[in-house]
Amino acid sequence: MAEKTIPATQNNENQVVKREITRNPEAYVTPLTDIYEEENGLHVLCDLPGVQKDGLRIKVENNILTIEGHVNAKNDTSYLLHEFEPANYYRQFELSESVDQEKINAEMKNGVLSIFLPRAEALKPRTIDVKIN
């Protein structure tokens, strides 16, 4: 699994411009991510503080895992000093053929998104018994 940049085309005054983009025009932050492997698949842990379930979007399309987290910045507090604005999160990863995309599942707890990418059945390691005659 590798971080991925998706090529996009843009029409500017009768000419097609092809460029690499990974972000929309909005301000995005790349979430800190840990990826570790177990025998039955990969675990992806993303830190998404401030993101609620309704602001989280995870999709897999054309072997690309996209994670988007939108922070609801509406706050009725009037600040004396406000040093930073909450930012939205965006990250993409290219998945290999060894991931069973139909069985991917995700869970969010205390601002940490946990995604499990199971191995495809045909690619799981297995032990072969040897018969001795």
DSSP file (Angstrom, degrees, kcal/mol; ACC not computed):
  #  RESIDUE AA STRUCTURE BP1 BP2  ACC     N-H-->O    O-->H-N    N-H-->O    O-->H-N    TCO  KAPPA ALPHA  PHI   PSI    X-CA   Y-CA   Z-CA
    1    1 A M              0   0    0      0, 0.0     2,-0.3     0, 0.0    94,-0.2   0.000 360.0 360.0 360.0 133.9    0.0    0.0    0.0
    2    2 A A  E     -A   94   0A   0     92,-1.6    92,-4.4     0, 0.0     2,-0.1  -0.968 360.0 -97.5-137.2 150.6    1.4    3.4   -1.0
    3    3 A E  E     -A   93   0A   0     -2,-0.3     2,-0.4    90,-0.3    90,-0.3  -0.446  49.0-149.4 -64.9 143.3    0.2    7.0   -0.7
    4    4 A K        -     0   0    0     88,-1.4     2,-0.5    61,-0.2    88,-0.2  -0.927  19.7-157.7-127.6 141.0   -1.3    8.0   -4.1
    5    5 A T        -     0   0    0     -2,-0.4    17,-0.2    15,-0.0    15,-0.0  -0.975  22.2-143.2-111.8 128.4   -1.6   11.1   -6.1
    6    6 A I  E     -E   21   0B   0     15,-1.1    15,-1.9    -2,-0.5     2,-0.2  -0.794  12.4-127.4 -98.2 127.6   -4.4   11.0   -8.7
    7    7 A P  E     -E   20   0B   0      0, 0.0     2,-0.3     0, 0.0    13,-0.2  -0.481  29.7-170.6 -69.8 141.1   -4.0   12.7  -12.1
    8    8 A A  E     -E   19   0B   0     11,-2.9    11,-2.5    -2,-0.2     2,-0.4  -0.964  13.8-140.3-131.7 149.4   -6.7   15.2  -13.0
    9    9 A T  E     -E   18   0B   0     -2,-0.3     2,-0.4     9,-0.2     9,-0.2  -0.849  15.6-170.6-109.7 149.1   -7.5   17.0  -16.2
   10   10 A Q  E     -E   17   0B   0      7,-2.2     7,-3.1    -2,-0.4     2,-0.6  -1.000  18.2-135.7-140.2 134.2   -8.7   20.6  -16.4
   11   11 A N  E     +E   16   0B   0     -2,-0.4     2,-0.5     5,-0.2     5,-0.2  -0.822  25.4 175.9 -94.6 119.3  -10.0   22.5  -19.4
   12   12 A N  E >   -E   15   0B   0      3,-2.9     3,-1.2    -2,-0.6    -2,-0.0  -0.944  67.0 -36.7-124.7 108.6   -8.6   26.0  -19.7
   13   13 A E  T 3  S-     0   0    0     -2,-0.5    -1,-0.1     1,-0.3     3,-0.1   0.902 123.5 -38.9  44.8  63.8   -9.6   28.1  -22.7
   14   14 A N  T 3  S+     0   0    0      1,-0.2     2,-0.4    -3,-0.0    -1,-0.3   0.575 120.6  99.1  67.3  13.8   -9.7   25.3  -25.3
   15   15 A Q  E <   -E   12   0B   0     -3,-1.2    -3,-2.9     2,-0.0     2,-0.6  -0.991  67.3-133.6-129.8 143.3   -6.7   23.4  -24.0
   16   16 A V  E     -E   11   0B   0     -2,-0.4     2,-0.5    -5,-0.2    -5,-0.2  -0.817  18.9-163.4 -96.1 124.7   -6.6   20.4  -21.7
   17   17 A V  E     -E   10   0B   0     -7,-3.1    -7,-2.2    -2,-0.6     2,-0.5  -0.935   2.0-159.4-110.8 124.9   -4.1   20.7  -18.9
   18   18 A K  E     +E    9   0B   0     -2,-0.5     2,-0.3    -9,-0.2    -9,-0.2  -0.912  24.3 157.0-105.8 125.3   -3.2   17.5  -17.1
   19   19 A R  E     -E    8   0B   0    -11,-2.5   -11,-2.9    -2,-0.5     2,-0.5  -0.941  42.7-105.0-143.3 163.7   -1.8   17.9  -13.6
   20   20 A E  E     +E    7   0B   0     -2,-0.3     2,-0.4   -13,-0.2    -2,-0.0  -0.792  42.2 169.5 -93.3 126.5   -1.4   15.9  -10.4
   21   21 A I  E     +E    6   0B   0    -15,-1.9   -15,-1.1    -2,-0.5     3,-0.1  -0.988  24.7 165.5-134.8 148.3   -3.7   16.8   -7.5
   22   22 A T        +     0   0    0     -2,-0.4     2,-0.4   -17,-0.2    -1,-0.1   0.381  68.6  59.8-129.9  -7.2   -4.5   15.2   -4.2
   23   23 A R  S    S-     0   0    0      5,-0.0    -1,-0.1     2,-0.0     4,-0.1  -0.925  71.9-130.2-126.1 147.2   -6.3   18.1   -2.6
   24   24 A N        -     0   0    0     -2,-0.4     4,-0.1    -3,-0.1    -2,-0.1  -0.364  48.4 -91.2 -78.1 171.9   -9.4   20.1   -3.3
   25   25 A P  S    S+     0   0    0      0, 0.0    -1,-0.1     0, 0.0     3,-0.1   0.733 103.0  94.3 -61.4 -20.1   -9.1   23.9   -3.2
   26   26 A E  S    S-     0   0    0      1,-0.1     2,-0.5     0, 0.0    -2,-0.0  -0.211  94.0 -91.8 -65.6 163.4  -10.1   23.8    0.5
   27   27 A A        -     0   0    0     -4,-0.1    61,-1.1    62,-0.0     2,-0.3  -0.684  52.5-179.7 -79.7 124.2   -7.4   23.7    3.1
   28   28 A Y  E     -b   88   0A   0     -2,-0.5     2,-0.4    59,-0.1    61,-0.2  -0.907  19.2-149.5-124.4 152.5   -6.6   20.1    4.1
   29   29 A V  E     -b   89   0A   0     59,-2.6    61,-1.7    -2,-0.3    -2,-0.0  -0.956  23.4-122.5-117.5 139.7   -4.2   18.6    6.5
   30   30 A T        -     0   0    0     -2,-0.4    61,-0.1    59,-0.2     2,-0.1  -0.729  34.7-129.5 -80.0 117.3   -2.6   15.2    6.0
   31   31 A P        -     0   0    0      0, 0.0     2,-0.2     0, 0.0    17,-0.1  -0.389  22.6-104.7 -69.9 144.1   -3.6   13.1    9.0
   32   32 A L        -     0   0    0     15,-0.4    15,-2.4    -2,-0.1     2,-0.4  -0.503  48.5-168.6 -64.6 133.0   -0.8   11.3   10.9
   33   33 A T  E     -F   46   0C   0     13,-0.2     2,-0.4    -2,-0.2    13,-0.2  -0.984  20.9-164.4-135.9 136.2   -1.2    7.6    9.9
   34   34 A D  E     -F   45   0C   0     11,-2.7    11,-3.2    -2,-0.4     2,-0.4  -0.961   9.4-169.8-114.3 137.5    0.3    4.3   11.1
   35   35 A I  E     +F   44   0C   0     -2,-0.4     2,-0.3     9,-0.2     9,-0.2  -0.995   9.7 172.6-127.2 126.8    0.1    1.2    9.0
   36   36 A Y  E     -F   43   0C   0      7,-2.3     7,-3.0    -2,-0.4     2,-0.4  -0.977  21.9-132.1-136.3 153.7    1.0   -2.2   10.4
   37   37 A E  E     +F   42   0C   0     -2,-0.3     2,-0.3     5,-0.2     5,-0.2  -0.815  19.8 178.4-109.2 139.1    0.7   -5.7    9.0
   38   38 A E  E >   -F   41   0C   0      3,-3.1     3,-0.9    -2,-0.4    -2,-0.0  -0.755  48.2 -93.8-123.1 175.2   -0.7   -8.8   10.6
   39   39 A E  T 3  S+     0   0    0     -2,-0.3     3,-0.1     1,-0.2    -2,-0.0   0.847 124.0  40.7 -60.0 -35.3   -1.1  -12.3    9.2
   40   40 A N  T 3  S-     0   0    0      1,-0.2    79,-2.2    84,-0.1     2,-0.3   0.425 126.2 -53.8 -98.9   1.9   -4.7  -11.7    8.1
   41   41 A G  E <   -FG  38 118C   0     -3,-0.9    -3,-3.1    77,-0.3     2,-0.3  -0.988  63.8 -56.7 160.3-167.0   -4.4   -8.1    6.7
   42   42 A L  E     -FG  37 117C   0     75,-2.5    75,-3.1    -2,-0.3     2,-0.5  -0.849  31.8-150.8-111.4 145.9   -3.3   -4.5    7.2
   43   43 A H  E     -FG  36 116C   0     -7,-3.0    -7,-2.3    -2,-0.3     2,-0.5  -0.970   8.3-164.5-114.7 131.5   -4.4   -2.1    9.9
   44   44 A V  E     -FG  35 115C   0     71,-2.9    71,-2.9    -2,-0.5     2,-0.5  -0.974   3.0-169.2-116.0 123.5   -4.5    1.6    9.1
   45   45 A L  E     -FG  34 114C   0    -11,-3.2   -11,-2.7    -2,-0.5     2,-0.4  -0.964   6.2-175.9-115.3 121.4   -4.7    4.1   12.1
   46   46 A C  E     -FG  33 113C   0     67,-2.6    67,-3.0    -2,-0.5     2,-0.7  -0.961  23.1-135.4-119.7 132.4   -5.4    7.7   11.3
   47   47 A D  E     + G   0 112C   0    -15,-2.4   -15,-0.4    -2,-0.4    65,-0.2  -0.783  32.5 164.7 -84.9 116.2   -5.5   10.6   13.8
   48   48 A L    >   -     0   0    0     63,-3.4     3,-1.7    -2,-0.7    63,-0.1  -0.536  14.3-172.2-129.8  64.9   -8.5   12.7   13.0
   49   49 A P  T 3  S+     0   0    0      0, 0.0     3,-0.1     0, 0.0    62,-0.1  -0.346  71.9  17.9 -64.2 137.8   -9.2   14.9   16.0
   50   50 A G  T 3  S+     0   0    0      1,-0.3    22,-0.7    21,-0.1     2,-0.5   0.333  91.3 126.2  87.9  -6.7  -12.4   16.9   15.9
   51   51 A V  E <   -C   71   0A   0     -3,-1.7    -1,-0.3    20,-0.2     2,-0.2  -0.738  42.4-161.2 -89.4 127.9  -14.0   14.7   13.2
   52   52 A Q  E >   -     0   0A   0     18,-0.6     3,-1.3    -2,-0.5     4,-0.3  -0.549  35.7 -98.3 -98.5 169.8  -17.4   13.3   14.0
   53   53 A K  E >  S+     0   0A   0      1,-0.3     3,-1.3     2,-0.2    -1,-0.1   0.875 123.0  53.8 -58.1 -40.1  -19.1   10.4   12.2
   54   54 A D  E 3  S+     0   0A   0      1,-0.2    -1,-0.3     3,-0.0    -3,-0.0   0.677 108.6  50.7 -71.7 -14.6  -21.2   12.6    9.9
   55   55 A G  E <  S+     0   0A   0     -3,-1.3    15,-2.8    15,-0.1     2,-0.4   0.351  92.6  94.6-100.1   5.3  -18.0   14.4    8.8
   56   56 A L  E <   +C   69   0A   0     -3,-1.3     2,-0.4    -4,-0.3    13,-0.2  -0.832  47.2 178.2-104.0 133.4  -16.1   11.3    7.9
   57   57 A R  E     +C   68   0A   0     11,-3.0    11,-2.8    -2,-0.4     2,-0.4  -0.977   2.2 176.0-136.4 122.0  -16.0    9.8    4.4
   58   58 A I  E     +C   67   0A   0     -2,-0.4     2,-0.3     9,-0.2     9,-0.2  -0.991  11.3 166.1-124.4 129.5  -14.1    6.7    3.4
   59   59 A K  E     -C   66   0A   0      7,-2.1     7,-3.1    -2,-0.4     2,-0.5  -0.989  27.2-150.1-143.7 154.4  -14.3    5.3   -0.1
   60   60 A V  E     +C   65   0A   0     -2,-0.3     2,-0.3     5,-0.2     5,-0.2  -0.990  28.0 159.3-123.1 122.1  -12.4    2.8   -2.3
   61   61 A E  E >   -C   64   0A   0      3,-2.1     3,-1.1    -2,-0.5    -2,-0.1  -0.973  67.9  -6.7-146.5 127.6  -12.5    3.5   -6.0
   62   62 A N  T 3  S-     0   0    0     -2,-0.3     3,-0.1     1,-0.3    -1,-0.1   0.896 129.6 -54.7  54.1  45.1  -10.1    2.1   -8.7
   63   63 A N  T 3  S+     0   0    0      1,-0.2    32,-3.3    31,-0.1     2,-0.5   0.700 111.9 124.6  62.6  23.1   -7.9    0.6   -6.0
   64   64 A I  E <   -CD  61  94A   0     -3,-1.1    -3,-2.1    30,-0.2     2,-0.6  -0.963  50.5-153.1-115.6 120.8   -7.6    4.0   -4.2
   65   65 A L  E     -CD  60  93A   0     28,-3.2    28,-2.3    -2,-0.5     2,-0.5  -0.839  16.7-167.3 -90.4 120.0   -8.5    4.3   -0.6
   66   66 A T  E     -CD  59  92A   0     -7,-3.1    -7,-2.1    -2,-0.6     2,-0.5  -0.937   7.6-168.6-114.1 129.7   -9.6    7.9    0.2
   67   67 A I  E     +CD  58  91A   0     24,-3.0    24,-2.0    -2,-0.5     2,-0.4  -0.976   9.3 175.8-118.5 121.5  -10.0    9.2    3.7
   68   68 A E  E     -CD  57  90A   0    -11,-2.8   -11,-3.0    -2,-0.5     2,-0.4  -0.993   5.3-176.6-126.4 130.8  -11.7   12.6    4.2
   69   69 A G  E     -CD  56  89A   0     20,-2.2    20,-3.2    -2,-0.4     2,-0.5  -0.985   7.2-162.4-129.5 124.0  -12.6   14.1    7.5
   70   70 A H  E     -     0   0A   0    -15,-2.8   -18,-0.6    -2,-0.4     2,-0.5  -0.908  10.7-145.9-108.8 128.0  -14.4   17.4    7.9
   71   71 A V  E     -C   51   0A   0     -2,-0.5     2,-1.0   -20,-0.2   -20,-0.2  -0.775  14.5-131.4 -93.1 130.0  -14.3   19.3   11.2
   72   72 A N        -     0   0    0    -22,-0.7   -17,-0.0    -2,-0.5    -1,-0.0  -0.721  27.3-178.3 -80.4 105.2  -17.4   21.2   12.2
   73   73 A A        +     0   0    0     -2,-1.0     2,-0.4    13,-0.1    -1,-0.2   0.389  36.5 123.6 -90.3   3.2  -15.8   24.5   13.2
   74   74 A K        +     0   0    0      2,-0.0     2,-0.4    -3,-0.0    -2,-0.1  -0.511  32.3 162.9 -70.1 124.0  -19.0   26.2   14.3
   75   75 A N        -     0   0    0     -2,-0.4    -2,-0.0     2,-0.1     0, 0.0  -0.992  37.4-150.8-145.2 132.8  -18.5   27.4   17.8
   76   76 A D        +     0   0    0     -2,-0.4     2,-0.2     2,-0.1    -2,-0.0   0.445  64.6 112.3 -83.9   0.2  -20.6   30.0   19.7
   77   77 A T        -     0   0    0      1,-0.0     2,-0.7     0, 0.0    -2,-0.1  -0.533  62.9-141.3 -76.3 135.8  -17.6   31.0   21.8
   78   78 A S        -     0   0    0     -2,-0.2     2,-0.2     2,-0.0     3,-0.1  -0.891  24.3-145.7 -97.2 120.0  -16.2   34.5   21.3
   79   79 A Y        -     0   0    0     -2,-0.7     3,-0.2     1,-0.1     0, 0.0  -0.575  21.1-158.7 -89.0 143.5  -12.4   34.3   21.5
   80   80 A L  S    S+     0   0    0      1,-0.4     2,-0.4    -2,-0.2    -1,-0.1   0.841  93.5  11.7 -79.2 -39.9  -10.1   36.9   22.9
   81   81 A L        -     0   0    0     -3,-0.1     2,-0.5     0, 0.0    -1,-0.4  -0.991  66.1-174.7-140.2 130.1   -7.3   35.3   20.9
   82   82 A H        +     0   0    0     -2,-0.4     3,-0.1    -3,-0.2    -3,-0.0  -0.897   6.0 174.7-128.4  99.7   -7.7   32.6   18.2
   83   83 A E        +     0   0    0     -2,-0.5     2,-0.3     1,-0.1    -1,-0.1   0.723  63.1  17.8 -84.3 -22.9   -4.3   31.3   16.9
   84   84 A F        -     0   0    0      3,-0.0    -1,-0.1     0, 0.0     3,-0.0  -0.989  63.3-132.9-148.6 156.8   -5.5   28.6   14.6
   85   85 A E        -     0   0    0     -2,-0.3     2,-0.1    -3,-0.1   -12,-0.0  -0.858  36.8-105.2-104.6 141.8   -8.5   27.4   12.7
   86   86 A P        -     0   0    0      0, 0.0     2,-0.3     0, 0.0   -13,-0.1  -0.427  41.7-150.2 -63.3 142.7   -9.5   23.7   12.7
   87   87 A A        -     0   0    0     -2,-0.1     2,-0.2   -17,-0.0   -59,-0.1  -0.802   9.5-117.0-116.3 156.9   -8.6   22.1    9.4
   88   88 A N  E     -b   28   0A   0    -61,-1.1   -59,-2.6    -2,-0.3     2,-0.3  -0.509  29.6-126.7 -86.0 161.1  -10.2   19.2    7.4
   89   89 A Y  E     +bD  29  69A   0    -20,-3.2   -20,-2.2   -61,-0.2     2,-0.3  -0.845  27.8 171.2-114.5 146.7   -8.2   16.0    6.7
   90   90 A Y  E     + D   0  68A   0    -61,-1.7     2,-0.3    -2,-0.3   -22,-0.2  -0.946   5.8 154.8-155.6 131.3   -7.5   14.3    3.4
   91   91 A R  E     - D   0  67A   0    -24,-2.0   -24,-3.0    -2,-0.3     2,-0.4  -0.975  17.5-160.4-156.8 145.6   -5.3   11.3    2.5
   92   92 A Q  E     - D   0  66A   0     -2,-0.3   -88,-1.4   -26,-0.2     2,-0.4  -0.966   4.5-171.8-129.7 146.1   -5.2    8.7   -0.3
   93   93 A F  E     -AD   3  65A   0    -28,-2.3   -28,-3.2    -2,-0.4     2,-0.5  -0.993  22.9-129.0-134.3 142.5   -3.5    5.3   -0.6
   94   94 A E  E     -AD   2  64A   0    -92,-4.4   -92,-1.6    -2,-0.4     2,-0.3  -0.810  27.9-145.2 -89.5 127.6   -3.2    3.0   -3.5
   95   95 A L        -     0   0    0    -32,-3.3     2,-0.1    -2,-0.5     6,-0.0  -0.673   7.8-131.3 -94.0 146.5   -4.2   -0.6   -2.6
   96   96 A S    >   -     0   0    0     -2,-0.3     3,-1.3     1,-0.1    -1,-0.1  -0.368  29.7-102.8 -86.7 172.9   -2.6   -3.7   -3.9
   97   97 A E  T 3  S+     0   0    0      1,-0.2     4,-0.1    -2,-0.1    -1,-0.1   0.656 113.2  74.8 -68.7 -15.7   -4.4   -6.7   -5.4
   98   98 A S  T 3  S+     0   0    0     21,-0.1    22,-2.7     2,-0.1     2,-0.5   0.560  76.6  92.2 -78.0  -5.9   -3.9   -8.6   -2.2
   99   99 A V  B <  S-I  119   0D   0     -3,-1.3     2,-1.3    20,-0.2    20,-0.2  -0.770  74.7-137.1 -92.0 129.8   -6.6   -6.6   -0.3
  100  100 A D    >   -     0   0    0     18,-3.0     3,-1.6    -2,-0.5     4,-0.1  -0.722  21.4-170.3 -82.4  95.1  -10.1   -7.9   -0.3
  101  101 A Q  G >  S+     0   0    0     -2,-1.3     3,-0.8     1,-0.3    -1,-0.2   0.719  77.5  62.9 -65.8 -23.1  -11.9   -4.6   -1.0
  102  102 A E  G 3  S+     0   0    0      1,-0.2    -1,-0.3    -3,-0.1    -2,-0.1   0.704 105.3  46.4 -73.4 -19.5  -15.4   -6.1   -0.3
  103  103 A K  G <  S+     0   0    0     -3,-1.6    -1,-0.2    15,-0.1    -2,-0.2   0.209  77.1 130.6-111.4  14.6  -14.5   -6.8    3.4
  104  104 A I    <   -     0   0    0     -3,-0.8     2,-0.3    -4,-0.1    13,-0.2  -0.473  34.4-176.6 -66.8 135.9  -12.8   -3.6    4.4
  105  105 A N  E     -H  116   0C   0     11,-1.6    11,-3.0    -2,-0.2     2,-0.3  -0.961   9.8-160.7-135.9 158.1  -14.2   -2.2    7.7
  106  106 A A  E     -H  115   0C   0     -2,-0.3     2,-0.3     9,-0.2     9,-0.2  -0.957   5.9-172.7-139.0 153.0  -13.6    0.9    9.7
  107  107 A E  E     -H  114   0C   0      7,-2.4     7,-3.5    -2,-0.3     2,-0.5  -0.995  10.3-152.9-146.0 140.9  -14.1    2.1   13.3
  108  108 A M  E     +H  113   0C   0     -2,-0.3     2,-0.3     5,-0.2     5,-0.2  -0.968  20.3 165.1-119.5 129.3  -13.7    5.5   14.9
  109  109 A K  E >   -H  112   0C   0      3,-2.2     3,-1.7    -2,-0.5    -2,-0.0  -0.952  67.1 -17.0-147.4 123.9  -12.9    5.9   18.6
  110  110 A N  T 3  S-     0   0    0     -2,-0.3     3,-0.1     1,-0.3    -1,-0.0   0.847 127.3 -49.2  52.9  41.7  -11.7    9.0   20.5
  111  111 A G  T 3  S+     0   0    0      1,-0.2   -63,-3.4   -60,-0.2     2,-0.5   0.530 114.8 113.9  80.4   5.7  -10.5   10.7   17.3
  112  112 A V  E <   -GH  47 109C   0     -3,-1.7    -3,-2.2   -65,-0.2     2,-0.5  -0.951  53.9-152.3-114.6 121.2   -8.6    7.7   15.9
  113  113 A L  E     -GH  46 108C   0    -67,-3.0   -67,-2.6    -2,-0.5     2,-0.5  -0.791   9.0-164.9 -91.2 127.7   -9.9    6.0   12.8
  114  114 A S  E     -GH  45 107C   0     -7,-3.5    -7,-2.4    -2,-0.5     2,-0.5  -0.964   6.3-175.7-116.1 119.3   -9.0    2.3   12.5
  115  115 A I  E     -GH  44 106C   0    -71,-2.9   -71,-2.9    -2,-0.5     2,-0.5  -0.958  11.0-154.5-116.5 130.7   -9.4    0.7    9.1
  116  116 A F  E     -GH  43 105C   0    -11,-3.0   -11,-1.6    -2,-0.5   -73,-0.2  -0.923   4.9-167.8-106.6 124.8   -8.9   -3.0    8.6
  117  117 A L  E     -G   42   0C   0    -75,-3.1   -75,-2.5    -2,-0.5   -13,-0.1  -0.878  16.9-152.5-111.0  96.5   -7.8   -4.1    5.1
  118  118 A P  E     -G   41   0C   0      0, 0.0   -18,-3.0     0, 0.0   -77,-0.3  -0.326  18.0-109.8 -72.1 151.0   -8.2   -7.9    5.0
  119  119 A R  B     -I   99   0D   0    -79,-2.2   -20,-0.2   -20,-0.2     2,-0.1  -0.467  38.1-101.2 -72.9 149.0   -6.1  -10.1    2.7
  120  120 A A    >>  -     0   0    0    -22,-2.7     3,-1.4    -2,-0.1     4,-0.6  -0.466  32.8-117.9 -67.0 144.2   -7.8  -11.7   -0.2
  121  121 A E  G >4 S+     0   0    0      1,-0.3     3,-1.0     2,-0.2    -1,-0.1   0.862 111.6  55.2 -54.6 -41.8   -8.5  -15.4    0.5
  122  122 A A  G 34 S+     0   0    0      1,-0.2    -1,-0.3     3,-0.0   -24,-0.0   0.739 109.3  48.1 -67.3 -21.0   -6.3  -16.7   -2.3
  123  123 A L  G <4 S+     0   0    0     -3,-1.4    -1,-0.2   -25,-0.1    -2,-0.2   0.457  81.0 113.7-102.0  -1.4   -3.3  -14.8   -1.0
  124  124 A K  S << S-     0   0    0     -3,-1.0   -84,-0.1    -4,-0.6     2,-0.1  -0.462  75.9-107.6 -68.7 139.7   -3.4  -15.8    2.6
  125  125 A P        -     0   0    0      0, 0.0     2,-0.3     0, 0.0    -1,-0.1  -0.408  44.2-176.9 -66.6 144.0   -0.5  -17.9    3.7
  126  126 A R        -     0   0    0     -2,-0.1     2,-0.4    -3,-0.1     0, 0.0  -0.964  25.7-117.9-140.9 157.8   -1.4  -21.5    4.3
  127  127 A T        -     0   0    0     -2,-0.3     2,-0.6     0, 0.0     0, 0.0  -0.790  22.5-146.2 -97.0 138.3    0.4  -24.6    5.5
  128  128 A I        -     0   0    0     -2,-0.4     2,-0.3     2,-0.0    -2,-0.0  -0.915  12.3-138.0-108.2 122.6    0.6  -27.6    3.1
  129  129 A D        -     0   0    0     -2,-0.6     2,-0.5     1,-0.0     0, 0.0  -0.577  13.5-143.3 -78.1 139.0    0.5  -31.0    4.7
  130  130 A V        -     0   0    0     -2,-0.3     2,-0.5     2,-0.0    -1,-0.0  -0.899   7.5-148.7-105.3 127.7    2.9  -33.6    3.3
  131  131 A K        -     0   0    0     -2,-0.5     2,-0.5     2,-0.0    -2,-0.0  -0.824   8.1-156.0 -96.7 132.6    1.8  -37.2    3.0
  132  132 A I              0   0    0     -2,-0.5    -2,-0.0     1,-0.1     0, 0.0  -0.931 360.0 360.0-110.1 127.5    4.5  -39.8    3.5
  133  133 A N              0   0    0     -2,-0.5    -1,-0.1     0, 0.0    -2,-0.0   0.390 360.0 360.0-100.3 360.0    3.9  -43.2    1.9
